[in-house]
């Protein structure tokens, strides 16, 4: 069990209400990340530190996403993951949303990741990882 603390805990309803906006933000972020990946070879040859600067500039454009995830690489990556801290009663866990899902269907412990996602009650998707 993690000792992590979070500024905000989300209900399942609150997280689901954010999905339409997150879909737009994630689509924009992933397009920029794809463009940056296309330039990786060119940039890394000139000066490898440019890559970190370029990615940081992309991340700064999405402060809303920063409030939901601690790992912008997951958000910008091809998987497109956002974790919402959630009070599950005896512990805080993450409600886990993947870009393309119409609602939150899974959760995982704070110390685990995408491969450890568990279905929420009533989730209809038979596979999660």
N, C-alpha and C positions, 0 to 999 in steps of 0.2 A: 504494500500500500504506500502511495506517495504522500509526502508532506506538503505538496504544492498547494499554494493558495491562489485564488483568482479574484480579480476585481468584481467580476459579475458571474453569477450562475444563471443559466438559461433554463427555462421550462421547455418541454418538447414543443409546445405551441409557439413560444417566442422564436425558437430556432426555425420552425417551419415557416413562420411569417417572413423571415429574412431571405428565404430561398429565391424568390423572384429577383430580388436585387443582387444577390450573390451570383446568380446565373449570368447576369449582365457583366458584373465585375470580373468574374472568372474568365468569361469569354475574352474580354479585353486584355486581361493579364496574360492569358495563355497565348494570345496572338503576339503580344510583345515579347514573351519568353521565347516563342518560336523564332521570331526575328533575331533576337539576341543569340540564340543557339546557332543560327545560320551564320552569324558573324564571328563565332568563337575562334575559329582557326585564324582568321585575319587579325583579330584583336590580340590573341595570345602570342602571336609571332612578334608583334610590335612591342607590347608591354603587358605581361600577364596580369598586372594589378588593374589594368583597365577593365577586365571582366568584372571584378568585384565592384568597382565604381559604377559600371553600367547597370549591373543587377540592382545595386542599392538605389539607383535613380528610378528604376522601374518600381521597386517596392514602395518608395516614398509616395508614389502616385496613388497608392491604394491604402490609405490609413484605415478605412473601414475594415478591410481584410485583416490588418494587423491586430485589430481588437478581438478577432475570433481565433486566430491561430498563432502559435509561437514558431511555426516552421513555414516560412513563406516559400521555401523550396518545394514543399508538398503542395502548397496552393498553386504555385506557378508551374509545377511539373505536369506531366501528362496525366497523372492520376487525378489531380485537382481535388485535394482533400481539405476540409475545414472541420475542426473539432470545436464543439461547444461545451464548456464545463457545465456539468449537470449534477444536482444533488440527488443521489440515488438512495437517500436515507442513511445508510451506515457508512457511505463513502462518496466522495466526489468522483465521477467518471466523465468520460467524454461521449457526448452524442456525436456520432461521426457521419458527416455528409460528404458524399462524393459527387463531383460535378456530373450532372446528367440525371441524378436521382431526383424525383419530383417531391420527395419529402424525406425526413430523417427516418431511416429504417434500421439503424444499427447503433451500437455503443461499444466502447472498449475501455478498459481501465486506463488511468492516467499513465501508468508505467508501461503500457502495451502500445501496439500500433495497429495499422490497417489489417494485417494478417490475423489479428486476434479479435476482429469485430464479431459481435454477438447480435442476433436479431432482437429488435424490440418486440414486445408482445403485439401480435397482429400484423407483423411485417409479412408481406406476401412474397418477397423475393427469396427463392430457395437457396441462392448462393450469395455470399457477401464479399468474398475476397478474390 
